[in-house]
Amino acid sequence: MTYLHALLNGFLDHLFENVVQPGFVAAAGIMDAIVLNPLQASGVSAAVQVAFLGVLTWFLSFLLCRLLRMDRAREEFYAAFAAEKDTWSAGIAAAPDRALKANLAKLRDNGLDDLYNNFLAGLFARNGAAYLLPVLLCLLWLNHSVLAEQLGREQVLALFLCGYGAAFLCRLFTQTRNHATLVRTLR
């Protein structure tokens, strides 16, 4: 079993390193060449570039939702689910024995649960492709090393000027257990 685990992990590592990562790097290079280099050449600030990239991300998500037919897929599933439920209900109503009806109801529930779980898995995959892929592309562009190289610092905007940065929040939420402690810590 350990051998199969190692084999699967090796395959997935190879797939990520040779397919996924170069694909993301190529997409970032294309975005850089088409969108960001002209914006930098025109003297637009980094904050405006990020806002523009956010609008492009929204547009890409909208386009992917259309291509994946997310609204139609949901409607089609609900129609098929209702038809399947009605078919089972008609069969259960025609059963003569009460015990048989109970067993058929359990079978119906298990079958409908499997159908719904498959729908949720597909919905998760479609939503991940439509909403997370553009965000991951933006995060690749906003990589700290890229920002440090282009801007000389690792943040687009310096937001935590008062010293309450992410380290403070991490310490705060791991040490506090209730609201009163949180309020005392913030004072």
N, C-alpha and C positions, 0 to 999 in steps of 0.2 A: 504494500500500500504506500509506503514511504517513497518507493521508487516511482510509482505513478504520480504522486504528489510532486516530486522533484521534476519529473518529465513535463508535467502540465505547467509548473511554474517556469521552467526553462522555455517552453514554447510561448507562454504569455509574455515573458520578458523579451524574447526575440521579436515577437509581434509588436510590442510597444516600442522597442528601440529602433526597429527597422521599418516600421510602417506608420505608426501613430505619431511618434515624435517628429520624424522628418516631414510628415504632412502638416503638422502644426507650425513647424519652422518655415515651411514653404508658404503657408497661408499668411504668417506674420510678415515674411519678406514681401509678398505681393501687396499686403495692406500698407506696408511701409513705402513701397515704391509708388503705388497709385495714390494713396491718400495722405500719408503723413509727411513724406518728403516735400511735396508741393506746399503743404501748410507750414512746414518749418522754413522753407525758402521764402515764403511770403511774410515771415516774421510774426506769425500768429503765436500767442502764448501757449504754454503747455496745458493750462487749464481749459482753454478754448478747444484745443486739440482733443482733450479727454471728453469734453461735452459733445463735440462732433462725432467722436468715436462711439459715444453712448447712443446718439441718434442712429448711426449706422448699425449698431448692434440691435436696436429696436426694430429697424427695418428688416434686418436679416432674420430675426425671430419671426416677424410677421410673414415674411416670404416662406420660411420653412414650415410655419403652421399651415399656410395655403398648400404647399407642395405635399405635405403629409396628410392633408385632408382631415385635420384633427376634429373639426366640428362634425363632419359627415360620419366619421368613424364612430364617434360617440353615439350619434343618433341611430346609426345602423345597428350598433350593439344593443341599445335599449329596445329597439323593435324586435330583434332576434331573441333577446332575453325574455321579453313579454310573450312572444309566440311559443317559446320553449316551455315557459311556465304554464301557459294556458293548455298546451298539449298534455303536460303531466297532470294538471288539475282535472282535465276531462277523463283521463285514464283512472285517476284515483277515485273520482266520483262514480265511475262505472263498476268499481270493484265491489263484490257482494259482501265480503267479510271485513269486519272492523280491524282485525289484526293485519290483514293484507293491506288495508288502507294505510295503516301506520307504517308498515314496511315500505310501501311505495312512496309515502311522504318522506321518509328518511332518504330513500334513493334519489328522489327529486331534489331534496335539499343538498345532498352531496354533489349531484351533477350540476346544479345551479351554482354551488359554491366554486366548483372547479372552473366552470365557464366564466364566472365573475373574476376569479383570481387570474385567469389567463388574460382577460380584458385589462385588469389593473396592471399586469406586467407589460402588456403592449402600450398602455397609456403612459406608464413610467418611461418606457424607451422613447416614445414619441415626444413626450415633454422634455426629456433629457436632451434629445437631439435639437428640438426647437428652441429651448430656452437656455440650456447650459452650454451648448457648443459655442454660441456667440460670446457668452460671458468668458468662457475659457480662452477664446481667441483674444479678448481684451486683456485678460490677465497675463497672457503670454506677452502682449505688447507692453503692459505695465510691469514687466519683470523688473525687480530691483536693480539688477546689473545693467539692464538697458537704460533705466532712468538715471542711474549713477553715471553712466557713460555719456548720455545726452544732456542731462541737466546739471550734473555735478553734485546731485543729492539723490537720495533714494525715495523722496516723496514728491508728488506733484505740487501739493500745497502743504506748508508747515502748519498743521492744525493744533497740535498739542503744545502750545507755547508755555502753558502754565506748569508743565511737568507731569500732568496726568495722562500718561501715555498708555499703551497697551499693557506694559508690565504692571502698572498700577492696577488696571482693571482685572488682570489675571490674578494678582495677589488679593485684591478686594473680594472677588467672587469665590475664591477658593477658601478664604478664611472666614467669611461671614456665613452665618446660618439662618439669620432671621432679619426682619426689617429694622428692628431697633438697633442691632449691631451695624447694619448698613448705614443708617442715618448718623450714628455716632462716628463712624469712620469718615463719612463725608464732611463732617463739621470740622 
